[in-house]
Structure formats: structure tokens, C-alpha cells
Amino acid sequence: MRILSISINLLKAAALFLPLAMHTAAMQYVSFKKMPDRLETPAMSYEEASRSLLIDVDRAGARLVAVGEHGNIIYSNDNGESWSQAVVPVSTTLTALNFPTPSQGWAVGHGAVILHSADGGLTWVKQLDGFQANQMVVDLARKHRDELVQRISAASDSEKRNLEYELDEAEFALEDARFDTTIGPSKPLLDVWFKDEKEGVAIGAYGFFFRTTNGGKTWENWANEIDNIDRYHLNAIQQIEGGALFIVGEAGNLFLSTDLGESWSTITSPYEGSLFGITGTQTADEVLVFGLRGSVFRPSDIGQQWNKINLPVAATLTAAMLDDSGTITLVGHSGTLLVSDDGGRSFKVDERKDLQAFNAVTVVDNKDLVLVSENGITLTQVSPGR
């Protein structure tokens, strides 16, 4: 079993105080059943919930919503000046959220949990967890194994050798999936994206990839729809201007869908390290991908040629956003905040005195930034000249 990196966007700050540390599979496989059942325990109420570890922030219409550790979800109706805590049915760490409409939103996190809100983030219900996710992986692996058995029985002698090799791999995958069910819901989901109120996907560690077409009433295992046989971690999903949908992940894995998730192709990656995010530019079909060690790439021809953007910092980059004026803001470890006004061709450093590890960013009134980190919410004025 591969070693699990718990860098900022692999587990989305679950181990923020030990950035880029390595966490062995044995540690991950401590039986979930011996821990408090955080998938059934509602989030506690905090006096200063906006000062706790937060991992993502999004807009639900005019409202801001942020998620973080221990099932904490908070919301603000005044552009981040004050925050209230939402009603959440789990106390596991939440890693990402997405609101395709002002009222309908989804959040994901550890224990492969998927939550849904129908009231703009005020209250949440659970739609999926790791127990169900693990069984879905077993079911898909068993189906693939059984299909290969049938193909072998009807194959010619010349075809059987390759099919028997595939069957060996399928048997291993099935046993691996069965073993995971004995461990419990140990794998996190790391990002979520919805096209509208009905269709969306959730992605995560070890190739977790689930899809719904009915607003999350049911989910299906979509992992076989991408070429990720080694089950690399899928870290982020983002739609860019022009409609293309991208997934980035571990070992530079990069996937593209031009039909809003119905089918996926593998893109030649510019980088062999982990990629943690994607953002578009104001120009249709232009994209930036970014990740470890201040790595940012902008394609001259998506899937063929990539240009590395030289940055004045080497910190890991975790999140980005594009505002209505076309400005791109990149954030990351060590207080990193970078700004581009030329579509990501170059970036200026927004100097900060603190060294917080920023996990996500959004903008209010098209001028002020809302940042989330291990210290909660930070509101900051946009630098002069932007």
C-alpha cells in the first residue's frame, strides 16, 4: 500500500500543523470502529467557531459559507463581518463545499461523508458516508471481476493470456476493496462540484470518485470512468470559463471533461508532483494548475505544451479564485498570497506579516478577500493597484 501524504490538499489540512508530513497506511488503518462515531455525532457548538481550523469557503448567493474541522460549518450574511454556526449531523472534518445555486449546496469530508443543504447552508443532512462508499467500491470491483470471468470463458486461446492477467489484477482489487470494508470509513473525500441542483461529483483519496444525477438521493461509483488504475488521490475539481471541467491530483494526474463530466480524458501533465488546484482565466478555455513548491503551469496548448510560471515564492499553493475583474488570487502555505492581473502570466506577492497556511479564498464586493486557515476567518483589504 502506498504511503499517504497528508499535505495541505491531500487531506485538506487535517494535519495542517505538520504540513507535508508522511503518514503511513498503517496509521490510516486504525479501526474507525474504535473511535467515536463522528459520522453519527452532530457537530458541537463553539463560542468562536469562526476562529477554528477552516478548510474551504464558498458563496451561497449573497451568503458566505465555510467548512472545517469537527463538522464545523459557519455562515455569514454580512460579507464575513460576523458568523453563525450551522446545524450539522456529523463531527468529522469537512474539506470542501460547493453551491451551484443560492439554496442548494453540498459539502464533503473525512469518512467519505457527503452532506446536503437545501436552505443556503443553514442546516445539513447526510447523503453518503464511507461505509456506503466502501461497499460501492466492492460492488464495482466484483462486477469487473465477473465480467472478466465471462469474457475468458468465451475467449480464444490467444486472447485468454491477457485476459487472465487482467483477472489477476481484478481479483487483487476486489480483495483490497473487501479489506477496506473491515477498516471502516477511513478515506476522505477532498472536493465536490455540481453543475446544477441535480448533477454533481465528489472526489477524494485513493481514487474515490462518485457521481449523482438526482441531487444526491443516490450516488454511483464513477471511478472506472477515468484512467486512474493506481488509485492516485484526486485533490480538486473545477469548471473553467468556456465550460471545460478539470480534475487534478497526486503525481501530476490531470483529467479533462468537455461534456460536463459525462466522459473524461487524461491530459499530459506538466508536473510529476501533486497538483492541488485549478483556476480559469477570463479567456474561455484557459486554465492554471498549481501545487507543491510554488508550481504553477499555464498551457499554450492544453494537453500538449505547458508554460511554467516563475514565482517569487516556493511555498505549496492550495487554492485560487478568479474575480469579476479578471484578477486571479493564489493562496498557500507560509502566508502566501499572490495576485495576477494578466491572466496568470505573472504574479505579484501581496506581502503579509503572518505565516498562516491559507486553505481557500473568496472575494466580497469584488475588492476584499475572505481567507480561511488554521486560525479561522481572515478579512483583508485588497492591495493597492489591484
ROLO-285213 format. One record per residue: x, y, z of N, C-alpha, C, O in turn. Coordinates in steps of 0.05 Angstrom, whole numbers, plus 5000, padded with zeros to 4 digits. Layout:
REM residues N
XYZXYZXYZXYZ ...
END
This chain:
REM residues 386
501749765000500050005000501850255000503750265015 501150444983502750684981502550845006500550845020 504650995012504651185035502751415029502651505006 501251495048499251715045500451975054500952015078 500852155036501852425042499552585054497352575043 499952725076497852885087498553185084498253335103 499553255061500053535055497453685054495253555056 497553945051495254115055492754035040490554045051 493053955014490653894999490253594995488253524983 492053425005491453135004489253085024487152965018 489653165049487553135069486353405076484953435095 486953605059485853865062486053975090484154045103 488553975100489254105125488453945149488354055171 487953685146487353525170489853515188489553495212 492153535176494653545192496053805186498453805180 494654025188495754285180498254365196499954505187 498354265220500654335237503154175231505254225243 502853975214505153815205505053815174504853595163 505254045161504954045132507053875118509453875124 505953725098507653555081508953325096510853205086 507953265120508953025134507952785120506052795104 509152555126508352305114506952135135507752115158 504752015126503051865144502851585133501751545111 503651385147503751115136500951005135499051085149 500650815116498050685113497150545139494750525145 499050445154498350315179496950505198495050425212 497850755199496550945216493751005206491851045222 493451015179490751075169488850845175486450895177 489950605178488250375181487550305210486750075215 487950495228486950445255483950425253482650595241 482750215264479950165260478250395268478350495290 476550485249474750705254472750635276471750805289 472250375278470150285297471050335326469450345344 473750365331474750405358474750705365475350775388 474050875346473951155351471051245355469251105347 470651475368467951585369466751595341468051675322 464251525339462951515313462251805303460051895308 464251935291463852205283461852235260460852455254 461352015246459352025225456552025235454652075219 456151965260453451965272453152175294450952205305 455352315301455252505323455152785312456952865296 453052945318452853215308455153385316456353345337 455753585300457953775307457253925332454954005337 459253975349458854125373458554415367459354515346 457454565386457154855384459654985396460554915418 460855175382463255315390462555615395461055735380 463755725416463456005421464656175399463556385390 467056095390468456235368468956045345471255995339 466855955333467055765311468655885287469855735272 468556145284469956265261472956295266474456385248 473956205290476856215295478055935295480455915301 476455735289477555465288478655405261478355565242 479955165258481055085232478855065211476954915214 479155225190477355225168478855145142481255215139 477455015124478854895101477754995074479254995054 475255075073474255175047472055375053470855385074 471555555033469555755034468255785007469655774987 465655835006464255874981461956074985461256135008 460856164963458556344965455956194959455856024941 453956244976451256144971449556384966448156484984 449556484941448356744935449856964949452256994944 448557124965449857334980451157245006452557395019 450656995013451656885038454356755034454856635013 456156775054458656625054458356385072457056395093 459456155063459355905079462155795079463455775059 463055705103465755585106465555325121463755295138 467355135116467354875129470154815140472154925131 470254645161472754575173472654335191471154145187 474354335212474754105229472254055246470654235252 471953795255469853715274467053775263465253825279 466653775237464053825226463154115227460754175223 464954295233464254575236463554695209465254695190 461154805206460254965183459155225194457455235211 460255445183459355705192458455865168459255815145 456756075173455756235151455656525160455456595183 455856705140455756995145453957125125454057065101 452257305135450457455118451357745114449957905102 453757805125454658085123457558095112459258255122 458057935092460757935079463057865097465257965094 462457695117464657595134465157745159467057685174 463557955165464058105189463157945214464457965234 461057795212460157625234459357355223458557335200 459457155240458956875231457256735251457356775275 455556555241453856375257454456085249455456035228 453855905268454455625263452055475253449755515263 452455315232450255165220449654905236451254825253 447354785231446654525243447654305225446854275202 449554145236450953945220450753675234451153655258 450053455219449553195232452053025237451852805248 454453125230456952975234458953145247458753395247 461053025259463253175271465953095260467953135272 465852985236468352925222469253175207467653345201 471853185201472953425187471853445159471653245144 470953685152469853735126471953895109473254075119 472153815084474453905068473754095045475454255036 471254085035470454255012467454285011465954125022 466554494997463754524992463254674966465054794955 460754654956460054774931457154834930455454664937 456455084922453655164919453055234890453955444881 451755054875451055124848448855324846448555464825 447255354867445155554869445255674897446555564914 443955904902444056024928442955844951443755874974 441155664944439955504965441055224967441355114989 441855104944442754824943445754804945447154924928 446754664965449654634969450454354979448854214991 452954284973453954024982456754064995458254244987 457253905016459853915029460853625032459253445035 463553595031464653325033466953335053467853545061 467853095062469953085081470952805089470552615074 472252785112473352535121471052335127468752415132 471852075125469751875127468051855103465951745103 469151975080467651985054464852095058463052005044 464452285075461852385081461052595059462752745050 458552585051457352785033454852895047453052745055 454853165051452653295063451253475043452453565024 448653525048447053695030445453895046444453835068 445354145036443754355047441754455027442554505004 439354495034437254605017436454885025434554995013 437854995045437055265054439455455056439655625074 441255425036443455615035445555575056447055765063 445755335068447855275086447155295116448955275133 444655345122443755375150443555105164444355075187 442554905150442254635161443154435140443054485116 444054205149445254005131444253725139443653665162 444153555118443453265122445553095108446753185089 445952855118447952675106446752515084444552415086 448152505061447252345038448852095034447851895024 451452095042453251865037455451875058456152085068 456451635065458751615083460551395074459951245055 462751355088464851165080463950875081465050715066 462050805098461050535098459750465072460350255060 458050645062456750605037458750625014458650464995 460650815016462650854995464350604992464850514969 465250485014466850245012465350014999466449864983 462749985005461149774993460849824963460749634948 460550074955460350134927462850064912462749974889 465250094925467750014913467849714910468749614889 466949564930466849274929465049184906465749014890 462749304904460749224883461849264855461549104838 463249494851464349544825466649354818466949264796 468349304839470549114834469548834829470648694812 467448754842466348484837465048474809465448274795 463748674801462548684774464648654753464348514734 466948804757469048794737470348514736470848414715 470748394760471848124761469947924747470947754731 467347944752465447754740465347784710465147594695 465548034700465548084671467947954658467747844636 470247974671472747844660472447544660473347414640 471247424680470947134680469247044656469846854643 467147194651465447134628466847164602466547004583 468547374599470047414575472047194570472447104547 473347104592475346894589474046634580475146494563 471646584590470346324582469646324553469346104541 469346554540468546574512470946644494470646664470 473346684506475646784491477146564477476946324485 478546634456480346444443482846414460483346564478 484346204453486746144468488746384467490046444487 488846514444490746744442489846984458491547144466 487247004463486247234479486347184509486447374525 486346924516486046864545488346964562487947044585 490846954551493147034568492847314579493247354603 492247504561491947784571489647814589489747954609 487447674583485047694600485547574627484547674648 487047354628487747234654489447414671489247424696 491247564658492847764673491047974684491348054708 489148074668487248274678485548154701484848304720 484847904699483347774720484847764747483747814768 487447714745489047714769489047984782488748014807 489248194766489148474776486448534788486148664809 484348434775481648484785481148334811479748444829 482148094814481847944839483248094862482248114884 485648204856487148354876485548604884485348664908 484448744865482848984870480448914887479749074905 479148694882476848614897477548554926476148634944 479748404930480548334957481348594972480848614996 482648774958483449024971480949184979480849295001 478949184962476449334969475049194992473949335009 475048934993473748795015475248855041473948885062 477848865040479448925064478649205075478449245099 478249395057477549665065474949665081474649835099 473149495075470649485090471049405118469449475136 473149245124473749165151475049385167474949395192 476249575153477549805166475550015174475750145194 473450055157471550255162472050495143473650485125 470650715148470650945131473151125136473051335147 475451025127478051155133478951355112480851495116 477651355089478651525067477051785064474551775066 478352005060476852255057476052325028477452245009 473852465026473252605001474552885003474553005025 475552984981477153234982475953464966476753694970 474053404948472853634934470153544923469553304920 468453744916465853684905465153904885465854134889 463653824864462854024844460053934833459653704828 458254134831455654084820455154274796455654514797 454054154775453354304751450854464757450554694748 448954344771446454474778445254324802446854204817 442754344807441554224831441453914829440853784850 441953804806441653514803444353374799444853164812 446053464781448353324772450953424786451553664785 452453234798454853314811456753074816455852844813 459153134824461152934830462653004856462953234862 463652794869465352834893467752654889467552424880 470152764895472652614890474352614916473852774934 476352434916477952424940480352244939481252174918 481252154962483651994965483251714953480951614952 485451594945485451324933483451294910482151084907 483151514894481551494870478551504875476951444857 477651564899474751584904473551784884474552004880 471351704871470051864851467151774849466551554839 465351944859462551874860460852084845461652324844 458751994833457052174815454152134822453251914829 452652354821449752344824448452504801449552694791 446052414794444452554774441752634785439952724770 441352594811438752654823439052814849437552774868 441052984850441353164873442453014898442153114920 443652784894444852644916442952444930443752324950 440552404919438852204930440151924928439951754946 441551884906443151644902445851734890445951924875 447951574896450551624885451551364872450851144881 453151394851454351164838457451194837458451414836 458750964838461650964837462551014808461950854790 463951234803464651324776467651284771468751394752 469051144789471951134788473051014762475151094753 471550824751472550694726472250874702473150794680 471151114705470751284682473251454676473351584656 475251444694477751584689480051374690479751164703 482251444677484451254675486251304700488251444699 485451174722486851204747487150934761486350894784 488350744746488550474756490150444782489650264797 491950634786493550624811492250764834493450784856 489850864830488250984851489651224864489751244888 490851394847492051634858489951814870487651814862 490751974889488952154902488052374883489652484868 485452424883484252644867483752874885482052854903 485153094881485153314900483153544895482153654914 482653604870480853834865479453804838480553674820 477153914836475553924811474554204807473654334827 474654304782473854574777472954604748474154494730 470754754745469854834718471055104711471055284729 472055144687473155404679471455544659469555424648 472155794654470655944633470855804607472955724598 468555774594468455614569467155344573466355214554 467155254598465655004604467254764610466154564621 469854764604471454524609471654464639471754654656 471754214646471854124674474453974678475153784663 475954044699478553924704478653794731477353884750 480153574733480853454759483853444760485153364741 485053524783487953494787488353324812486753304829 490753194812491253014835494152954840495953094831 494552734854497152644862498852564837497752484817 501452594839503352514818502752664792503252554770 501752904794501253064770498952974753498653064730 497252794763495052694747493052924740492453094757 492252924715490553144705488553034685489252904666 485953084691483852964674481953194665481553394679 480953164641479253364628476653244618476653024607 474453394623471853324611470853564596470753784607 470053524571468853744555465853714553464553864538 464653514567461753484567460653474595458753324601 461853634613460953674640460753414656458853364670 462853244652463153014669462152754658462452544671 460952754635459852504623462152324615461952084618 464352434604466652284596469152434603469152684605 471352284606473852414615476252314599476252084590 478152494594480652414581482952494599482752674615 485152354596487552414611489252614596489752584572 490152824610491753034598494652994606495352934628 496453034586499253024592499953244612499453474608 501153164635501553344657504253484654506153364644 504453734663506953874662508753824687510953934689 507753654705508953634732508553354743506453244740 510553254757510352984768509652994798509152784810 509653224810508853254838505853294840504453294820 504953314864502053334869501053614861502253814867 498753614846497353854840494953884858493553684863 494554124868492454164888490154344879488154364894 490354464856488154634848488254724819490354684805 486054834810485654934783484155194784482455224802 484755374767483055614764483155684734485055634720 480955814726480855914699481756204697482456324718 481656314674482156604669479556714656477656574652 479656974651477257094637477057004608474857024596 479156894597479156794570478156514570479056344585 476256454553475056184552477155974547478856004530 476855754561478555514558481455554566483155384560 482155764580484855794591484755724620482855774634 486955594630486955484656489755504669491755514654 489755514695492255484710491955244728489855204740 494155084731494154874751496554934769498555044761 496254844795498354924814498454714836496654554840 500754724851501054524872503554564889504054784899 505054344893507354344911509454544901509754604878 510954644921513354804917512955044899514655104882 510655174901510155414885509955354855510555524839 509155114848508955034820506355134808504155064817 506555294787504255394772504855364742506955424732 502855254728503155204699500755314684498455294693 501355434661499355544644499755424616501955444605 497755304603498255174578498255364554496655564554 499955314535499755444509498055274491496955374471 497855014498496154824483495454604503497054434509 492954614514492254434535492754144527491754054506 494254004543494753724538497353684522498153454519 498553894512500953864496503254024507505253914516 502954294508505154464517504154634541502054744541 505954634561505354794585507654984591509954914586 506955214601509055404609509055424639507055464652 511455394651511755434680511955724686513555874674 510255814705510256094713512256134736512155994756 514156304732516156364752514956534774513956754769 515156434799514056574822516256664841518456544841 515856874856517856964875517756814901519156874920 516056594903515856434927515956144919515556074896 516555964938516655674933514855524951515155284955 512855654964511055524982508955364967508355424944 507955154980505754994968503355174964502555314982 502055154941499755314934497255134937497154904927 495255244950492955074957490355144945488554974941 489955404937487255484927487655744910489555884912 485555794894485656034877482756124871480855964874 482456374863479856464854480256684833482256824833 478256694816478156894794475857084800473556994802 476357344803474157524808473057644783474057594761 470957814786469557914762471258094745470758134721 473358214757475058394742477258244726478758364711 477457984730479457824717481957774733483857644724 482057884758484357844775484357564787482257464796 486657434786486957164798488557194824490657314825 487457074845488857074871489556784878487856604878 492056734884493056474892493956484921495256684929 493256284937494056274965495356004971495055814957 496856004994498155755001499455775029498655935045 501455605033502855595058504555845063504956005045 505355875088507156085097506156365090507656545083 503456395092502256655087502356745058502056975052 502656555040502956625012500256735000498156605003 500456964988498157084974499357224950500857414952 498557124926499557224901497357324883495057224884 497857534868495857664852496857694823499057774818 495057634804495657664776493457824762491057764766 494258024747492358184731492758144702491558284685 494257934694494757884666494157594658495557474642 492057484671491157224663492957004673492956784662 494657054694496356844705499056824692500556634697 499757014675502357014662504557094681506857014679 503857264701505657344722504157404747501757464746 505457394770504257444796505857634813508357634812 504457794828505757974847505157864875503057744880 507157894893506757804921505258014937506058244937 503257934950501858104969503158044996502557845009 504958225005506558175029504758155054503058325058 505257945070503757915095505757855117507757715113 505057955141506857925164506557645177508457535187 504057535175503557275188504457055168504857105145 504756815179505556585163503356365163504056125164 500856445163498756255163498756085137499656175116 497855845140497455675117494555715107492755605119 494255865086491655925076490655685059492055575043 488055615064486855385051484955455029484555295011 483755685030481855765010481456065010482156205030 480356174989479956464986477456524970476856374951 476056734977473956844960473957144963475457254980 472457274947472457574947469657664952467657544944 469457894967466858024972466958304960468958444962 464758394949464558654937466658704916467358934909 467658484905469758494884472258654892473558764875 472758664918475058824927476458714952478858734954 474958594970476058504995476158194995474358064985 478358085007478757795007477757675034478157795055 476657445032475957275055477757025053477556875034 479556995072481456775073480756585095479856675117 481156325091480856135113483355985118484855915099 483955925143486455795151486055645177483755605186 488255555189488055425215487155605237486355515259 487255875232486356075251483556175245482656375257 482156045226479456125220479356325198480856315178 477556525201477056725181478956955183479457055205 479957045160481557285159480357465137480057375114 479657705144478757905124481058095118482358185137 481558145093483758325087483058505064481558425046 484158745064483758935042485458845019487658745022 484358894995485858844971488159034969487859274975 490458934959492759114957492259344938490759314919 493459574943493259794925494259714897496159564894 492959814877493759754850492259534836492359494812 490759384852489159174841486659294828484959144817 
END
